[in-house]
C-alpha cells in the first residue's frame, strides 16, 4: 500500500482552487478518501484536465468518505449518517454536477444513497436529488463538456491500454467515455481482451482474500502485457494501487496512470 500523502488534497485546495469568471458548468468535486489522503495528485490532474473549459470547480470541505465501506460492512446507520453529511456539504442547489474521479464513489453516490432512506421521507427526496447530479469524471468530460482532439497537444502515439473499473463498467454501465477520451488525447489505444475483468482489488477484498486477489491480478497483468502497451489507464484510485503495485512486483515496464493524469499530460499547452 502507498504511504499517506504529506499534504492531503483538502489542504492544497486553497492554492489550487481555479478562478473561472463566466463558467458554463458549476461542479462540486467529490474526492473520496483515497484521492484526498493518498493520491491527491490525481485530483490535481483532474483540475488540470478541466482548465480552460469553462468549468468552475468547488471543493466542499464538509465532505467525508462516501460511506461505501460502512455499507459493505453492514453498518447501515453509519452509512446513513455519512450520506446525510455529504448531501449537506455538497449543497446541490449551487452546482450543476457532482463530479468524482473514483468509480466506486460514483457508483455508491448514485445508486447507494437513495436506497439508504425510506420512501416518502425528506432524506429520500434529498438523496434522489443528490444522486441525479453525480457523474463520473470521464462521462462529464466526454458527454457534457465534449472535450475533443482540439483540446490536446500533438499526438504522442504512446501505446496505451485501458482497465475498466468494476464500479464504472458494471455499477454505472459506462463502457465508452474513458476510451473516447484516451483516443481524443492522441494516445495509440490498444484494447485488452479482458478490459472489463476485475483487477482483484475490490476494496477490502484484497486484504480479506489475498491469495485469490493475487491470482486475479496475475491474470489481469498477463492480459495487459499481451497488448504491448507501455501505459495502462484506469479511472479508479483503488485499481491504480492494485495494478501499479502488481506491475512493479512483476518487474513490468508499465506506467499505470489514473485517466485524469493521462489527460493532464496530454492537454495542449495553450489550454493550460
N, C-alpha and C positions, 0 to 999 in steps of 0.2 A: 504494500500500500504506500502511496506517496505521502510525503510529510504535509502537515497543515501549513498553509501559506503564512508567511510572516505578517502580511497585511491583507486582511480579507477584503473582498470587493466593496462591501458597505463602507469601509473606512477609506477606500480610494475614491468613492463616488463624488465627494465634494469637488475634487480636482478634475475628475473625468467628465462630469456632467456636461453634455453638449448643449450649446445655445442655438436654438432654431427659432427665428423670429416669426416666420409665416409657415407653420407646419401644415402638411397635407394630412398627416396622421398623428394622433396623440397616443403614445404607447406607455403602459406601465410594465416595467421589466420585472419578471418573477425569476429569481436566481436559483432557488433550490439550495440545499445545503452544500453539496459537493462543489459547485461552481462559486459559491460565495466564499467558502472557507478553505477549499483545497486547490481548485483550479480557477482562480479569478481571472487569469489571463484569457480564458475562453470567453468570459463576459466582455472583457476589454476588446477582444477581437470582434465580438458581436456589435459593439458600438462602432468600431471602425468600418465594419461591413455596411452599416446604415448611414454613414456620413454622407452628406451632400444629397440625400434622397428625400428630404422634406419630412423626416421623422423626428418628432420631439419625444425624447425618452425621459421618463421619470423612474426613479428607483425608490418606492415607498419603504421607509426604514422600519415600519412596523411589521413587515412580513417575516415569517419564520418558515420552518420546514413545511412542506406541502401536506404532511400527515400520512403519506403512504406507508412508511414503516410502522407507524402505530396501528393503522388499519389492518395491515398484514399480520400483525401480532395479536389481533383480536381486541385491541384497546379502542373500542368504538367511541367511548365517551371522550377519551383524549383526542381522537381524530376529529370529533365534532368541535371541540374547543379550539383546536388548531385551525380548522376551517373557518370558524367564526372570526378569529383574529385576522386571518389573511383576507377575508372578504371585507372586513372593516378597513384594513390597511390599504388595500388596492383602490378603494373609492371608485368603483366602476363608472360612476356618473361623470368622472373627469377624464376618462380615457376611451379611445375607440377600440383598442385591443389590449389584451394582456398577453404579452409575448414571453415565452420561456425557451431556453436553449437546451432544456433537459426533457427528453421524450417521456421519461417516467413521470415527471411532474406534470407535463402537459396532459397525459392520459388521465392521471388521477384528478387533476383540477377540472377536467372536462366531464368525466364520467362518474368519478367517485363522490364529488361534493354533493350533487343533487340527491344521491342515494342515502346520504347520511341523515337526512331530515324527513320528518313526517309530512305527508301531503296536507295542504291547506294551511301550513304554518308560515310565518313571516320568514323564518330561516330557509325554508324550502324555496320560497319565491326569490330570495336573495341569492341562493346557491344556483338557481337556474339562470338568473340574470348574469351572475358572475361567470358561470361555465360557458355561456354563449359568447363571451368575449375572449375566451382563451384560444390561442392559436400557436402552433409550433413555429419556431424561428424560420425553418425552410419554407413552410407554407406562406408565412407572412411576406417574405421577400419575393417568392416566386409568383404567388397568386394575387396578393394585394398591391405590393409595390411594383411588381412585374419587372424586376431587375433583369437586364439582358447583357449581351456581349459588349454593348457600348459603354457599360459602366466599369469595364475591366481593362487592364493594360494589355499589351501584346501577349498573345497566347504563348505559354512556355512549353506546352506539349509534354509535360511530365506524365508518364503513365500512372493513372490513378484508379483505384477501385473503391467500392463503397460497401459498408456493412450497415444493414438496416436494423436499427434497434427494435426489439420486440414490441415495446410500448408504442412505437411510432407506426410500424407497418401493420401490426395486428390491433393494438389498442386504439389507434386513431385512423387506421386504414389509409395511411399516407404512404404511397409507394413511389411517386414520381418526382415530387418537389425537390428533394435533395439532389437527385441525379440531374435534373434540369439545371440546377444552379452550378453543379460541377462542370457540366458541358458549357454553360454560358460563360464561365470563368476561363475557358480555353484549355482545360485540362484534357489529356488524352484518356478518355474514360474506357476502362477495361472491366466489363461486368464479371462478377464472380458467380459461379454456378449455384453456390449456397448463400447468396446475398442475404436472404431473409431467414437464415438459420441462426438460432441463438448463439451468442459467443460464450455462454456458460457463466456469466457474471450473476445476473438475476438478483441484485441486491445482496441480501444475507444468504442467498442460496450457495454462493461460492465458499462461504465460511462454514455453513452447516454441512455441505456435501462437497468437500474439496476434491475428492478423487473423481467424482462424476464431472464436476466443473472443469477439472484439468483435462479430462478426456474430450469433453465437448470443445474446449479451447484448442486442443491439439488438432482436431478435425477441421476446425474453423481456419486455423492458421495454414494448414496444408492446402485448403481450398484457395485461400488468398494468394499463397505462393504460386499456385498454378496460373494465376492471371499474369504474372510477370510484372506486377505493379510495384513502383518504388514508393508510392504514397497510398495510405489507407485512410479514408474519410468516413466519419460516422457522426451521428447527431445526439449522442448521449455521453455524459461525462463518465458514467459507470462503465460503458463499453470501451471508452478510451483507456481507462485504467486497466481493464482486463486485457485488452488486445495489445496495448503498448508494453505492459509488463510481460505478457507471454512472448511477444516478438523479441524482446530484449533477452529473456532467458534462453530462447531458442537460437540466439545469435543471428536473427534475420535482419538484413539491412533494410528495414521497413520503417518509414516515417508515418506515425499514427497521429492524425490530427482531428480535432473537432471541426465540423463543417465551417463554423464561424472563423476558425483560424485559417483554413484554406482559402476562404473568400477574402479575408482581410489581406492576406499576402498577395492576392491577385488583383485587388482593386486598382483602378487606373490612378496614377499619381495626381492627375488634375482633380480627382474627386476626393482626395484625402485631405 
